[in-house]
């Protein structure tokens, strides 16, 4: 969670790195996902740190506008640094979910509540297109969740690939793209 101006800077640098961009480069056209992530991080900063009602409201409105434009429902303070959103369209995340650093997420993903709670995902998790993750579950670090997987139970083993309906371990490879 962003708790200082330095944290904001670090989050933006890691997010840019995850998207393959240089953080201080001015991007004018074609980078709406990067624009969304910058707005999200500034909204988080003002929500958590400054408590300036005007600035918080401004970034909240900008966040909502970009969310509608791109098809994302990604609330503040859910994702760690290094977020990579690969495509526009239909990503829904519960506001109580917690996802670690260096998450790589594709379109059609739903991370939501079950009867007992919401998911917690570790660092460096790859989430394939159409995956559904719900309930009070935990996913370990360095895992890969396959396309259209339905994950409703814990996977506490680090570095595994899970897929299927319901999800099960299909490989010991996991997300092999390790970031630091």
C-alpha positions as CSV (number, residue, x, y, z in Angstrom):
1,X,0.0,0.0,0.0
2,X,1.3,3.5,-0.9
3,X,2.1,5.3,2.4
4,X,4.5,8.1,1.2
5,X,5.6,10.1,-1.7
6,X,8.6,7.8,-2.1
7,X,6.2,4.8,-2.2
8,X,4.2,6.5,-5.0
9,X,7.4,7.0,-7.0
10,X,8.5,3.4,-6.5
11,X,5.1,2.0,-7.4
12,X,5.0,4.1,-10.6
13,X,8.5,3.0,-11.6
14,X,7.7,-0.7,-11.0
15,X,4.4,-0.4,-12.9
16,X,6.2,1.3,-15.8
17,X,8.8,-1.4,-15.8
18,X,6.2,-4.1,-15.8
19,X,4.5,-2.5,-18.8
20,X,7.9,-2.2,-20.6
21,X,8.0,1.6,-20.4
22,X,10.3,4.2,-18.9
23,X,8.5,5.8,-16.0
24,X,9.5,9.4,-16.8
25,X,8.8,9.2,-20.5
26,X,5.9,11.3,-21.7
27,X,3.4,9.0,-23.4
28,X,0.8,10.8,-25.5
29,X,-1.0,8.2,-27.5
30,X,-1.9,4.6,-27.3
31,X,-1.0,3.9,-23.7
32,X,-4.3,4.0,-21.9
33,X,-3.4,1.2,-19.6
34,X,-0.4,3.1,-18.4
35,X,-2.5,6.2,-18.0
36,X,-5.0,4.2,-15.9
37,X,-2.3,2.8,-13.7
38,X,-0.8,6.3,-13.1
39,X,-4.3,7.6,-12.1
40,X,-4.9,4.5,-9.9
41,X,-1.6,5.1,-8.0
42,X,-2.2,8.8,-7.6
43,X,-5.7,8.1,-6.3
44,X,-4.2,5.6,-3.8
45,X,-1.6,8.2,-2.7
46,X,-4.2,10.9,-2.0
47,X,-6.5,8.4,-0.3
48,X,-3.8,7.0,2.0
49,X,-1.4,9.9,2.5
50,X,-2.6,13.4,1.9
51,X,-6.2,13.1,3.0
52,X,-6.8,16.2,0.8
53,X,-10.6,15.9,0.0
54,X,-10.4,17.9,-3.2
55,X,-7.4,16.0,-4.6
56,X,-8.8,12.6,-3.5
57,X,-12.2,13.4,-5.2
58,X,-10.4,14.6,-8.3
59,X,-8.4,11.4,-8.7
60,X,-11.4,9.3,-7.7
61,X,-13.4,10.8,-10.6
62,X,-10.5,10.4,-13.0
63,X,-10.1,6.8,-11.9
64,X,-13.8,6.1,-12.4
65,X,-13.7,7.7,-15.9
66,X,-10.7,5.6,-17.0
67,X,-12.3,2.5,-15.5
68,X,-15.4,2.9,-17.5
69,X,-13.4,3.6,-20.7
70,X,-11.2,0.6,-20.4
71,X,-13.7,-1.9,-18.7
72,X,-11.8,-2.3,-15.5
73,X,-13.2,-2.5,-12.0
74,X,-10.0,-2.2,-10.0
75,X,-10.4,-0.5,-6.7
76,X,-7.5,1.3,-4.9
77,X,-5.1,-0.5,-2.5
78,X,-5.6,-4.0,-4.0
79,X,-2.5,-4.5,-6.2
80,X,1.1,-4.2,-5.1
81,X,3.8,-2.5,-7.2
82,X,4.6,-3.8,-10.7
83,X,1.1,-4.3,-11.9
84,X,0.9,-5.3,-15.6
85,X,-2.5,-5.2,-17.2
86,X,-2.2,-6.7,-20.7
87,X,-5.4,-5.8,-22.4
88,X,-8.4,-3.5,-22.2
89,X,-11.7,-5.0,-21.1
90,X,-13.6,-6.7,-18.3
91,X,-11.3,-7.1,-15.3
92,X,-13.3,-7.2,-12.0
93,X,-11.5,-7.2,-8.6
94,X,-13.1,-7.1,-5.2
95,X,-12.0,-4.2,-3.1
96,X,-11.1,-6.5,-0.2
97,X,-8.8,-8.8,-2.2
98,X,-5.0,-8.4,-1.7
99,X,-2.6,-9.1,-4.6
100,X,1.2,-8.9,-4.2
101,X,3.8,-7.2,-6.3
102,X,4.5,-8.0,-10.0
103,X,1.0,-9.3,-10.8
104,X,0.5,-9.9,-14.6
105,X,-3.3,-9.9,-15.3
106,X,-5.2,-10.5,-18.6
107,X,-8.7,-9.6,-19.7
108,X,-11.8,-11.4,-18.5
109,X,-10.4,-12.0,-15.0
110,X,-12.7,-11.9,-12.0
111,X,-11.2,-11.9,-8.5
112,X,-14.2,-11.9,-6.1
113,X,-15.8,-12.8,-2.8
114,X,-17.1,-16.2,-1.9
115,X,-19.4,-17.0,1.0
116,X,-16.4,-16.9,3.4
117,X,-14.2,-14.1,2.2
118,X,-11.9,-12.9,-0.6
119,X,-8.6,-14.1,-2.2
120,X,-5.1,-13.2,-1.3
121,X,-2.5,-13.7,-4.0
122,X,1.3,-13.7,-3.5
123,X,4.0,-11.9,-5.5
124,X,4.8,-12.5,-9.2
125,X,1.5,-14.2,-10.0
126,X,0.5,-14.6,-13.7
127,X,-3.3,-14.7,-14.2
128,X,-4.5,-15.9,-17.6
129,X,-7.4,-14.6,-19.6
130,X,-10.9,-15.5,-18.2
131,X,-9.6,-16.8,-14.9
132,X,-12.1,-16.7,-12.0
133,X,-10.6,-16.6,-8.5
134,X,-13.0,-16.4,-5.6
135,X,-13.5,-17.2,-1.9
136,X,-11.2,-17.0,1.1
137,X,-8.2,-18.6,-0.6
138,X,-4.5,-18.0,-0.8
139,X,-2.3,-18.4,-3.9
140,X,1.5,-18.7,-3.2
141,X,4.2,-16.6,-4.9
142,X,5.4,-17.3,-8.4
143,X,2.3,-19.1,-9.5
144,X,0.7,-19.1,-12.9
145,X,-3.1,-19.4,-13.2
146,X,-4.2,-20.8,-16.6
147,X,-6.8,-19.3,-18.9
148,X,-10.4,-19.9,-17.9
149,X,-9.4,-21.5,-14.6
150,X,-11.9,-21.5,-11.8
151,X,-9.9,-21.2,-8.6
152,X,-11.8,-21.8,-5.4
153,X,-9.3,-23.5,-3.0
154,X,-5.8,-22.7,-1.6
155,X,-2.6,-23.3,-3.6
156,X,0.2,-22.8,-1.1
157,X,3.0,-24.4,-3.0
158,X,5.3,-21.8,-4.5
159,X,5.9,-21.8,-8.3
160,X,3.2,-24.0,-9.6
161,X,0.9,-23.7,-12.6
162,X,-2.8,-24.3,-11.9
163,X,-5.6,-24.6,-14.4
164,X,-8.9,-26.3,-15.0
165,X,-12.5,-26.3,-13.6
166,X,-12.1,-26.6,-10.7
167,X,-8.4,-25.6,-10.7
168,X,-5.7,-28.2,-9.9
169,X,-1.9,-28.2,-10.2
170,X,-0.9,-29.1,-13.8
171,X,2.8,-28.2,-13.7
172,X,5.7,-27.4,-11.4
173,X,6.9,-24.6,-13.6
174,X,4.7,-21.7,-12.4
175,X,5.5,-18.2,-13.4
176,X,9.1,-18.4,-14.5
177,X,9.6,-14.7,-15.1
178,X,11.1,-13.8,-11.8
179,X,11.4,-10.1,-11.0
180,X,13.1,-8.4,-8.1
